[in-house]
Amino acid sequence: MAAVPTKPRKRASTIRQANDTLGVLVEMGFPKNRAEKALAATGAQTVQAAADWILAHVFDPDLDKPVAREYVLYACPGGALGSQLEDLWSESLAQCGRNGAHKSFPHITLCQYFGCDDGKLPQLLHAIQSCVQQMGELPEKFELNFYSSGSYIGLFLEDQPATRYLKTFIQNIAGELDSIGLKMEPHKKQLHMTLAYQFHSDQQKTLEALCRKVDAKAPVKWEMRLYSRDPRVGASEVYRVLYSLNPRNDDELELNEDDYMLLPAGEKASAESEGWYVGTSFMTGVTGVFPGNYVEKCAETDCWTMHRSWRVSREPEKGPEVPPTVGRSRGSRVKRVVAGEEDTKKYGDPVGLLDRDDDKHGYAQIQKRKGGSQAAKVPLDQLGPRLVVMIRHAERVDITFGHQWLQYSFDKDNSYHRRNLNMPKTVPIRKGGAAEFKGDTPITEIGIVQGRLTGEAMSEQGIPIHHIYSSPALRCVQTADAILKGMGDTKRKIRIEHGLFEWLAWCRDGIPTFMAPEELVASGLQVDTNYKTFMHISQMNAKERPEDYYRRSHKLTTHVLSDSGGGNVLFVGHAGTLDACSRLVTGGTPRTGQELTSLVQKVPYCGVATVEEDATGSWQLICPPFPTLTHAPNPRYDWRTMRPQQ
């Protein structure tokens, strides 16, 4: 039986919200076409993300070209089947190398790529939302049949209610889009999920054995997901930047570790190029040359934007097993927040702080207390719903100035010299010398301001913090210290927790050497030297998979909630911390590596995520209960630009 669909939001309301976001950007002085393009490229996450995208692409030759993004709709598996498929992707890559399936992630293709003008994106989202609500739930019986040939391995859907549901669903969407002038072509071939293709014939037996380990009848939670890509991505080979590099010549590109390089398909470095490639920066749209040994090939989907996901599988009657002491209620049942529900709508509202009344914003709905320090004296059982606040660290030195900051700022005697006003006034003394800052960077002076402003906002809204945990990374500890100072809390101590460190797969140069708590205290930071980390970095797998990272973060979160004795908790970590520590506790499943990589690029410095415990002991993602931080970038200035032209 299909579930009663949730009440659809009025079309006018959906479109008005998008128009309000666009209006804010236009009022900020951005041309309408650029604002629409930025909102489409960033998934309309926030006004800040869109503004940053425009500023980063000011030299992009395609910025003002009326080129439509390419969209596609996938049915993606989660749950136990999704986890098994993620394992398959990792194991097949490790044993047989990259094949065609590694260009993407596990999915069923529902349509061909189709174009959508940036200005019509709100109408596109509304059309899909309406069809999801009209169709109800996907039939529970979902049979996938194994198939293998000399160059292809996959799971196919035979004629069954689930197959007819998917075909009707995509036909309905195609009809809706046709009414607004968009042309979508439904997938005409037999629906299937590719497991491996474009591999050498010698690898077939190994790949087939790995693929047969996947239990096609395992429990699965299906989601409809709308993705888009820049047309340049579809016509290119995508490479991930491994190391930062400042350009030395006018034709060279600046490389940043968060960026990707787009090379025309089949492009290779010639002998004359001495290992240098010509490519386009995904983050800026600028084309130039760069060294090939600074990048590695990756999935094209790393550069995709996921606009929205809709769960169409029946919700389980009982949530996943959680330690019974989570929070203050025994036998807690986890509730997942699904796209389209009220809390997600508030949290993901791109309008944000710029045009909302305080009485409508989430942080104004939290009962304000007399201040952080006074609130901390209130008995824990009288503070209302328990909160876990997760914050990304503030601006880091190495990203702002490049890894070369070390050679410019330290002399041969290891003495530090401040070369820019935004560089730290002082840096901690480390046993291993300045070289240890390469993997464990401090934050900038602006980063200290970011942390203090965040702490002040929490204090002004009366959000008490009873327990504060930080990743062992110096940038996180310094941010946590700045937040405490902003709150006016000079007594609370920061607990250094190794389990909060970022996904270890991103530590390509090995796990950094962290400062000991005693060293951090000696540098003036409010650190608890008596706390013993629940998870030590030496016990973690340096080759952990994405699901391992999520489970590690979930294990830590549940331990802290059950061991801390109540009260609100603050985690200061990395961009991935916001999702990794909240997703499973709210009933979600681990993301794939590609999804995680794409997500963290949307988390700014001091970005905030908050989960709240309700009366039943369930945890839900909510709008941050205090204002967050937005500011424009300030690029490096070269005084030589003022010289007269020769």
N, C-alpha and C positions, 0 to 999 in steps of 0.2 A: 504494500500500500504506500502510495506517495505521501510524503509529509505535507502538512499545510504550509504553503509558501509564506515566507515573511512578507510583511506589507511593503510593497515597493515604494521607494521615494518618488515624489512627484517629479515629472520630467523637468518642470520649470525650476525646481529646487536644485536638481543635479546640474543643470546647465548654468544656473545663476552662480553656484559655488565656483565653477570653473571660470566664469566671466569675472567674478570678484578677484580671483587670483591673478588673472590676466590684467585686470584693471590696476592692481597694486603695482605690477611691474611697469605698466605704461606710465603710471603716475611717478614712478621713480626715474623716468626719463628714457626708458628703453623703447625702441621702435616696436610696434605691435608685431610685425613679422618675426623679429628676433625673439620676442617674449614667447610667442606661440611655439617657435622651434625649440626654445630652451625647455619649456614645460613638457613638450613631447619627448625630448631627449633624456630628461631626468625623471620621467614618470610622474611629473607634477607632485613630487614629494613635498617640497617646501618652496616658498618664495626665495629663500636664501640659496638653495641649490640651483634654482633656475638663474638667479642673478650671477652666481659664481660661474655657471656654465657660459653665460654670455661674455663675461669679462675674460674668461680663459680662451674664448674663440674669436677675439676681436681681429686676429690676423688670419682667420680661416677663410680661404677664398670662396668657400661654399656657403658662408654664413647667410648671405642675402639671396642665394639662389632658391627659387621656388621648387625644391626637390623634395618629394614626399618620402617619408620614412616607409620602410617595408614592415608589414605586420604579419603575424602568424598566430594561430590558436592551437594549443596543444592540450591533450589530456595527459596529465602526469601522475604517476603512481607514488603513493606514500605508504606509510605503515610498514609491515614486515616485508612485503614484496619490494617496496621502494628501497629498504635497507639492503636486501639481497642484491638488487641490481646495482646499487652503489658499490657493494663489495666486488661484484663482477667487473665493473669498470676499472677499479683499482687493480685487481688481480690480473686481468687480461693485459693491462698496460705494463705491469711489472714483468709478466712472463713472456709476452709476445711483442711488446712494443705497441706503438700507436697504430690503430686501424681507423677506418672511417667513422665508426660509432663514437670515437673519442672527440669528434668535432662538436658533439652536442652532449645531451644527457638523456636518460631514459624517458621516452614519451611516445604517444600515439599522435601522428600528424592528422589534423582534422581538415585542413584546407591548404591551398597554395598560398604563397606570399601575395599580399595585396597592398596596394598603396592607399594612404589616407593623408589628406592635407592636414597640416598641423592644427588648423583652426577647427577641424571636424572631430578631433579626438574625443571631446566630451560626449558628442552624439554617438560615437562608436562605442564607448564604454557603457553608455546608457542602454544601447540596443542589446548588447550582450547580457547586461544585468537583467533586463526584462525577460529575455529568453530563458535564462537560468531559473528565474522565479516561476515562469510558466511551465517549465518542464518538470520541476520537482526533482526527486532523487533518482539516481542511476539504479537500475535493477541490481539487486544484491548478487545474483548469479552471473559471474563474469568468467567465461572460459577462454583460456589462451592456449593455443596448440603450437607445439614446438616444430620448427622447420629448419633444415640445414641443407646447404648445397655447397658446391666447390668454392663459392666466393661470398656466401651470404648465410647468416644465422639469425633467426628471429622468432617471435611469438605472434601468431595470427589469430584474428577473431573470426570464427565461423558465424553463420547466420544464427542469431540468438537475440533475445529481448535487449540485451545491453548494446549489441551492434546496431539494432534498429533505433534505439534511443540516441546513440551518438550521431547517426546519419540524419535523423529527424532534427536533432538539436542544431547541427551545423547548417541544414537546409533552412531552418527557421531564421537563423542569424543572417544567412545570405539574403533572405527576403527582406528582413529589417534594414539591412545595410543598403539594399537596392533602393529602398524608399528615400534614403538620404543622399543618394548619388554615389555610393561606394560599391565597387564591384569585388565580391569575394567568390572564388571558385572552390566549392567543396572538394575534398579529396575523393577521387573517383575510383581508385584501386581498392583492393581489399584492405581493410584497416589492420594495422600491424604495429608491432614494436620491435625495432631493430636492436639486436644484441651485438652484432659484429658484421663488418663488410669491408671490402677493399683490403683484404689481407692476403699474404702469400699462401699458396696452396699447401706448403709444408706446415703451416700453423693451424690448419683446419681441425685436426684431431685434438690438439691441445685446447683450442678455443671451444670446440664443441663440448669437450669434457667439462670445461669451466661453466659453459652456458647451461648444461644439463643439471648443474648443482642448484640452479634457481628453481624454487618450488613455485610453479605458476599458479598454484591453488592457495598460496599463502594469503593471509588477510591483507587487504589493500584499501587505502583511502584515496579516492580519485579526486583530482582538482583540475578544473579548466583554467588555463593560464594564457593570458594575452601578452605576447612579447613583440618587441619591435627592434629594428636595427637601422643604422645609417646605411644607405645603399653602398657606400664605400667599403663597409665591413664585408658585405656579401661578395664583393668582387676582389677580396684580398685574402692573403694568408695573414693570420694574426700571431703576433709574438709578444710575450710578456717581458717587460723590462726588469732585469735582475738587479742592476746597480745604477745608482745616480751618476750623472756625468754632466759637468758644465761645458758648454761649447767653447772652443778656442778660435774657431773661424766662423765667418758669416754664414757658410752653407751647412754648418753642423746643427743638429737638434740638441736641445737640452733634454736629458733623460731623467725621469723621476721614477722611483720604484713603484708608484701606484699607476703608472701609465702602460699603454700598449702601443705597439707599432704595427701599422697596416702596410703590408707590402703587396704590390700587384701579384696576382696568382702566378706562380711559376718563376717569380723574380729571384735571382740568385746573385751573389757577389761574384764579380768576374775576377780573373787573375790580376787585372790592372787595378782593381779597386782595393786590393790588399785587405780583404775582409770587411770592407765598408759597404753598407746597404743604403739604398735610397727608399725612404718610407715616409708615412704620414703619422703624426702623433694623434692618438685617439682623443687625448685630453684637450688638445688645442686646435687640431685640424691643420697644423702647419707641416709642410713637407721639407725634408732635409736629409742629410746623411748622418749615419751613426755606425759605431762598430758592432759587427755581428756577434761578437763574444759577450756583449752586454745584454743579450736577449735570448729567450728560448721559445720554441713554438708552443702554442697553447690552443685551447678550444675557441672557435669563433664566438660561441655563446658567452664567453667572458665579457664581450663587448656589447651584449644585448641589454635591453631595458625590459624588465618585467613590470607591466602597468597594473595588473590586477589578477588575483586568483579567486576562484569560486569553488568551494567544496561541494561536490554533488553526491558523495557517498553518504550512506546513513551513518549518523553519529552513533558510536557504541553506547550501549546502555550503562556501561560502567567504565570509568576512566582508567588510564594505565596505572599500574601498581606504583604507589608512592610510599616511602617510609611513613608509618602511622603517626610519627611525631612531628611531621611537617607543620609549621605554624603553631597555633595554639589548639587546634582541633585534631583529635585522633580519628583515623579512618577518613582523612580528607579525600574528596573526590575532585579531580582536576577538571576544569572546564576550559575548553579552548575558545579563544575569540576568533571568529571567522569573519573574513572580509564582508562588509555590508552591515555588520552588527554595530550597535551604537558606540561601544567603546573604541572599536577600530576606527570608526568614522571620526571620532573626536581626536584620536591619536594621530591619524594620518591626514588631518585637515591641512591642506597646503596654505590656507589663508593665514593660519597661525596668529601671531600677536599683532600683525600690522593693521588689521581693520576689524578687530573684535572688541566688543564691550567686555569689561572685566567680569561682569556678573554672568556672562555666558561662557567664559573660558574655564577650562578644567581646573586651573590652579586657584580660581576664585571660589570654586565649589567646595574646596577643602576647608573645614572649620579652622579658622586662624586662631593661633594662641598668642600669648603675650610676648613670645620670643623664644628662640632656640634654647637658650640657657635656662629660662624659667620652665619651659615645657618639659625639659629633661627631668625636672623634679616631680612631675606628675606621675602617679603610679601607672605602670605599663598597661594594666588592664582597663584604664580609663582614657586611653589616648585615641580610641576609635580604631578604624581599620589599620592593620599592619601594612607597612610599605617596604619594598625593596627598591632602592634607587640605584641605577647603574649609570655611570658617567665615563665617557671616554677621556683619556688624558688631554692636556692642553697642547698648544703648539710646540713642536719639537725642533731642536736646533738643526739636526742633520737634514731634515726635509726643507727647512727654510733657507739654509745656506749651503746645502750639499755636503757630501762626506768630506770634501776638501777643507771644511772648517777646521779640522784638527791640525792640518799642516800649516794653516794660516794663523791659528790662534795659540799654538804651543811652540816654543823655541826648543833648541837642542837640549836645554837643561830642564825641559818639562815644565817650564813656567808658563802660566796662562796670560794672554794679552787680549783684551776686549777690542775687537776690530769694528764693531757695529753697535749702535745703541740698543738693538734688540738682542744682542748676544748677552748671556748671563753676566752679571756684574762680577760674580765669583763662581767657581765650580768646586765641587767636593774633591778632597784629596783621596786618591784611590791607591790601594796597595800595588796594583799592576801598572800604575802610571796612566798617562793620557790615552794610551792605546785602548784601554778598556771602554772608553766612551764611544768607540766605533760601533759596538753592538748594543750599547746601553747609554743612549744619548740623554742629556738633560733637556729641560724646556727653556724657552726663550723668556725674555722679560715680558713680552706680550702674553706669553703663556701663563705667567704668574698672575697677570691682571685678569685673564680669562677665568682662572680658578677662583680668585677672590670675588669676582663679580658673581660667579655661580653660587659661592657660599653666602654672599650677601642676599641674593635672591631667596635662597632657602630660609635664611633667618627672617627676612621681611615677611615671608608667607607663613611663618610659624611652623616650619617643618622640622621637628626634632630628629636628630640622628643619635642613636644609642650605641651603635656598633659600626666601625668603619674599617674596611678591609681594602688593601691595595695590592695590585700586582707587584712583584719584586722589581720590575723595570723602574729605573730612576725617574723617568718622565711621569710615571703614574704616582709614585710616592710624592714627588714634588707637587703634583697637581692636588693630591689629597691634602697635603699640608697647606696649600694655598686656599683650598675650600674651607678648611677648619679656621684659618685666620679670617677669612671673609665672614664666617659665622660668628666670630668673636669667641671661639672655643679654644682656649689655650691649655686645657687640661686633658681633653680626650686624646688617647693614643691610637696611632694607626697600626693595625695588625698586618704584617707582611705575609701574604698568602700566595705561594707559588702556583696554586691551582688556578689563579686568575690570569696567568700569563697567556699570551695570544697563542693561536694555533701554531704548533711547532713546525708544521710543514713550511711555514713562511721564514723559518730561520735557516736560510740556505748556507750561511757561513758557520753554522753550528749555534748551539744555545749560548747566549752571552754569559759573561761572568758578572754576577750581581753583587752589589755592595751588601755587606753584612749589616744587620740592624744597628750594631754599635757604631759602625762607620757613618750610617745615616744620621744617628743621633749627634755624632760629633760634628756633622755639617749643619746642625741646627734644625733638623726635622723632628716633628713630634711622633716618634716611632716607639711602639711597645717592644722592648727588648726581652720581655718575658714570654711573649706569645710564640708557640711552636706551630709552624705551618702544618695544616692538615695534609696537604700533598706536597712532597718535595720534588723539585725539578729533576733530581737525579733518578727518580722512580718513574718518570714519564717516558713514553716511547717517542723518540725523536722523529719517527716516521708515522706518527699517528694520522689516521684518516679523519675526514670531516666529522663522521658520526662519533669517533672516539673523542674528538674535541668537545662536541656537544654533550656527550655523556659525562665526560670529566667535569665540565662546567655545571651540569645538573647535579652531579653527586656532591660537588662542593656547596652549591646553593642549598640543597636539602640538609646537608650537614650543618651549615651555618644557622639555618632557620630553626633546627631542632636543638642545637647546642648553645645558642646565644641567650636563651631564657626570655625571649620576647623582645618587643621594641622594634623600631625601624632600623634597617640595615642599609649602609651605603657601600657599594662596590665601585672602586675606581680602577679601571682597567683599560682595555683597548677597544677599537671600533667593533670587533667581533664579540666582545663581552656583552654588549647590549642585547644581542640576539641569543647568544649561546647560553646565557644565564637565565633567560626569560622564556625561551621557546618551549622547552620540555615541561617546565613547571606550569605553563598555561595550557598544556595538553597537545602541543604541536610535536612534530617529528623533526629529526635532524635534517638540515639542508644539505644539498650537494656542495661539493667544493666550488663549482661554478657559481651557484646561487650565493654562497657566502662571500666569495670574492666580489661579486657584483654589489652585494648589499653593503659591505663595509665602505665602499667608495662613496656612499651617500651619507655616511655618519661624519659630521664635522667635529672639530676639536670641541671638547666639553659637551658633545651631544649627550642627550639624556633619554633613558627609557625607564619606565616605572611599572611595577606590578603591585597589585593591591589584593589583600586577602578579604574575601567576603564572609558573611555570617556562617556559610556552610563549610568554610575551610578551603574553598576553591580560590585559585589565583587568576587574576585577569589583568591584561595589559590595559593601562589607562593613560590618559593625557598627563604629561608631567605636571605635578601640582605647583610649579613655580615657573616664571618666565625663563626661557633659554636665550642663548647668546647668538646674535647675528652681527657681523661687521664685514666691511668690504676688504678685499686684498690690497696690499700696499707693496708693489713690486720694488725691486732694487733700483736705486737711482745712480746713473752714471753722469757725473758732472761734466765729462768730456763732450756730452751732447751740446753744451753751450758754446763750445769753441767755434770760431768763424770757419766757414767752409774753405778748404784749401783750393 
